[in-house]
Amino acid sequence: MIKNLIFDMGRVLVEFDPERNLDRKEVYDPRNRELLLKEIFHHHQWHEMDMGLLDETQMYKDVCTRIPQHLHEKAYELIFDWNDPIVPVEGMEELLKECTEKGLKLYLLSNASVAQPIYWLRIPGHQCFEGTVVSALEKCVKPDRRLYEILLNRYDLDPKECLFIDDVKANVEAGEALGIKGYLFDGNTAALREFLMRNSIL
């Protein structure tokens, strides 16, 4: 019996789309967009922030050495304020509340930077969660099995009683290798709810 739901954060609980972030920060010039995508979101340092190897301040300093000065302000906004505003995945907050009302325990397993605990409090539905494990704070990222084991051990969870919901196939498969049932999320909250109902989880 599934008693615990483990959620990823980006593209599961909240939207994360670098192209839309550029739109919100009013970066429209194609050359500037391409450069900022390359030097921020697609740069290996973004992954290193998830690893906890550097924080936003250090990344911003490094990015400024790679881009022209007129883009420094936009780079700052994209690095520090990509989560402002928070854009929840449609229908997810309602589903989280429904799950907790049914007695399910919710946990977060996310690749994110050390800033995550700050903006986490602005994510709709965060109050439904029993616990969180964030990659940067543990110095390892999904799909490394160690991150999953930290969650299971810290909250004394039985893998067979857990369902892991993530938008990345490799991350789902890593959980399944540890005995955690997986669900590959495609942005359709209604389909997730139907899955939970069909499998007598919700």
C-alpha positions as CSV (number, residue, x, y, z in Angstrom):
1,M,0.0,0.0,0.0
2,I,1.3,3.5,-0.9
3,K,1.3,5.7,2.1
4,N,3.8,8.3,1.0
5,L,4.1,10.5,-2.0
6,I,7.5,12.0,-2.9
7,F,7.4,15.0,-5.2
8,D,10.0,16.7,-7.4
9,M,9.7,20.5,-7.4
10,G,10.6,22.1,-10.7
11,R,8.1,21.3,-13.5
12,V,6.0,19.2,-11.0
13,L,5.0,21.6,-8.2
14,V,6.1,24.8,-9.9
15,E,6.8,25.8,-13.5
16,F,10.5,26.1,-14.5
17,D,11.0,27.3,-18.0
18,P,14.1,29.4,-18.8
19,E,12.5,30.8,-22.0
20,R,9.5,32.0,-20.0
21,N,11.9,33.4,-17.4
22,L,13.5,35.5,-20.1
23,D,10.1,36.7,-21.2
24,R,9.2,37.8,-17.7
25,K,12.4,39.7,-17.3
26,E,11.8,41.4,-20.7
27,V,14.8,39.9,-22.5
28,Y,13.6,39.8,-26.1
29,D,16.7,40.4,-28.3
30,P,17.5,36.9,-29.8
31,R,21.3,37.4,-29.3
32,N,20.9,38.4,-25.6
33,R,18.5,35.5,-25.0
34,E,20.9,33.0,-26.5
35,L,23.8,34.3,-24.5
36,L,22.0,34.4,-21.2
37,L,20.6,30.9,-21.7
38,K,24.0,29.6,-22.5
39,E,25.8,31.3,-19.6
40,I,23.2,30.8,-16.9
41,F,20.6,28.0,-17.3
42,H,22.6,25.8,-19.7
43,H,25.9,26.4,-18.1
44,H,27.5,23.7,-15.9
45,Q,27.5,26.1,-13.0
46,W,23.7,25.9,-12.8
47,H,24.2,22.2,-12.1
48,E,26.9,23.0,-9.6
49,M,24.5,25.2,-7.7
50,D,22.2,22.2,-7.4
51,M,25.3,20.2,-6.2
52,G,25.9,22.9,-3.5
53,L,29.3,23.6,-4.9
54,L,28.6,27.3,-5.3
55,D,25.7,29.7,-4.4
56,E,23.9,32.4,-6.4
57,T,26.3,35.1,-5.4
58,Q,29.3,33.3,-6.7
59,M,27.5,32.2,-9.9
60,Y,26.5,35.8,-10.6
61,K,30.1,37.0,-10.2
62,D,31.3,34.4,-12.6
63,V,28.6,35.0,-15.1
64,C,29.5,38.7,-15.2
65,T,32.9,37.8,-16.4
66,R,31.4,36.0,-19.4
67,I,28.8,38.5,-20.6
68,P,28.8,42.2,-21.5
69,Q,28.1,44.7,-18.8
70,H,24.7,45.8,-20.2
71,L,23.4,42.3,-19.4
72,H,24.6,42.2,-15.8
73,E,21.3,43.4,-14.3
74,K,19.3,40.9,-16.3
75,A,21.7,38.2,-15.2
76,Y,21.2,39.1,-11.6
77,E,17.4,39.0,-12.0
78,L,17.5,35.6,-13.7
79,I,19.9,34.0,-11.1
80,F,18.4,35.5,-8.0
81,D,14.8,36.1,-9.0
82,W,13.9,33.3,-11.5
83,N,11.3,32.2,-8.9
84,D,9.6,35.6,-8.7
85,P,6.8,35.2,-9.4
86,I,6.3,31.6,-8.3
87,V,4.1,29.9,-11.0
88,P,2.5,26.8,-9.6
89,V,1.7,23.9,-11.9
90,E,-2.0,24.1,-12.6
91,G,-4.2,22.1,-10.2
92,M,-1.2,20.9,-8.1
93,E,-2.0,22.8,-4.9
94,E,-5.5,21.4,-4.8
95,L,-4.2,17.8,-5.4
96,L,-1.7,18.2,-2.6
97,K,-4.4,19.2,-0.2
98,E,-6.6,16.4,-1.3
99,C,-3.8,13.9,-0.7
100,T,-3.1,15.1,2.8
101,E,-6.9,15.0,3.6
102,K,-6.9,11.3,2.6
103,G,-4.0,10.7,5.0
104,L,-1.1,10.5,2.6
105,K,2.2,11.8,3.7
106,L,4.0,14.1,1.3
107,Y,7.8,14.6,0.9
108,L,9.9,16.7,-1.4
109,L,13.0,15.4,-3.2
110,S,14.5,18.2,-5.3
111,N,17.6,19.2,-7.2
112,A,17.8,22.8,-6.2
113,S,20.3,25.4,-4.8
114,V,20.9,26.5,-1.2
115,A,18.3,29.2,-1.7
116,Q,15.5,26.7,-2.0
117,P,14.4,26.8,1.7
118,I,13.7,30.5,1.3
119,Y,11.4,30.5,-1.7
120,W,9.9,27.1,-0.7
121,L,7.7,29.0,1.7
122,R,6.1,30.9,-1.2
123,I,5.2,27.7,-3.1
124,P,1.5,26.9,-2.8
125,G,0.9,23.7,-0.9
126,H,4.3,23.7,0.8
127,Q,2.6,23.4,4.2
128,C,1.3,20.0,3.2
129,F,4.8,18.4,3.3
130,E,6.1,16.4,6.1
131,G,9.7,16.8,5.1
132,T,12.1,17.9,2.3
133,V,15.5,16.8,0.9
134,V,17.3,19.4,-1.3
135,S,20.3,18.4,-3.3
136,A,22.5,21.4,-2.6
137,L,22.1,20.9,1.1
138,E,23.2,17.3,0.8
139,K,25.9,17.8,-1.8
140,C,24.5,15.2,-4.2
141,V,21.9,15.4,-7.0
142,K,19.3,13.1,-8.5
143,P,19.6,10.5,-10.0
144,D,22.4,9.7,-7.4
145,R,20.9,6.9,-5.2
146,R,22.4,8.6,-2.2
147,L,19.9,11.4,-2.3
148,Y,17.0,9.0,-2.3
149,E,18.5,7.0,0.6
150,I,18.9,10.3,2.6
151,L,15.2,10.9,2.3
152,L,14.2,7.3,3.1
153,N,16.5,7.1,6.1
154,R,15.8,10.6,7.5
155,Y,12.0,10.1,7.5
156,D,12.1,6.3,8.1
157,L,10.2,5.5,4.9
158,D,9.7,2.1,3.5
159,P,10.4,2.2,-0.3
160,K,7.5,-0.2,-1.0
161,E,5.1,2.4,0.6
162,C,6.3,5.3,-1.5
163,L,5.4,6.7,-4.9
164,F,7.9,9.1,-6.5
165,I,6.6,11.8,-9.0
166,D,9.3,13.4,-11.2
167,D,9.4,14.8,-14.7
168,V,12.8,13.2,-15.6
169,K,12.8,9.6,-16.6
170,A,16.3,8.9,-15.2
171,N,15.2,10.2,-11.8
172,V,12.1,8.0,-11.7
173,E,14.2,5.0,-12.7
174,A,16.7,5.7,-10.0
175,G,13.9,5.6,-7.4
176,E,12.5,2.4,-8.9
177,A,15.9,0.8,-8.5
178,L,15.5,1.3,-4.8
179,G,12.0,-0.2,-4.7
180,I,10.1,3.1,-5.0
181,K,7.2,3.0,-7.4
182,G,7.6,5.8,-10.0
183,Y,5.4,8.2,-12.0
184,L,6.8,10.2,-14.8
185,F,5.0,13.5,-14.7
186,D,4.3,15.3,-18.0
187,G,2.6,18.5,-16.6
188,N,-0.9,17.0,-16.6
189,T,-2.1,17.1,-13.0
190,A,-5.5,15.6,-13.9
191,A,-3.7,12.6,-15.3
192,L,-1.7,12.2,-12.1
193,R,-4.9,12.4,-10.1
194,E,-6.5,9.8,-12.3
195,F,-3.5,7.5,-11.8
196,L,-3.7,7.9,-8.0
197,M,-7.4,7.1,-8.1
198,R,-7.0,4.1,-10.5
199,N,-4.4,2.6,-8.3
200,S,-6.4,3.1,-5.1
201,I,-3.8,5.5,-3.7
202,L,-6.2,8.5,-3.5
